[in-house]
Amino acid sequence: MVDDGDPGVLIQTGINNPIAIGLAASLLQEAGIPFFVTDQNSTAQQESGNAFGWWNVRVPREREAEAREILQSVEDSK
């Protein structure tokens, strides 16, 4: 979970397949990157324009580059 004092960075992904979502979550956990999943009923969903159920996450600012690399690798593996 991202620290309450800093909401972190919202990363919008094109991931909407349950298997890919599970893989992305596992890879983030293995890397030790805390993340908060935003869902279609959240304010973050409206903020991000996520009308298609894509999996968007918030991560700590200092881990953003690493998280983006992991998420991109999952998107590229489709």
Protein Blocks (a to p, Z undefined) as FASTA:
>chain_A
ZZfklgbjadddfbfbfklmmmmmmmmmmnopacddddfkbmklmmnopanopacddddf
klmmmmmmmmmmmmmmZZ
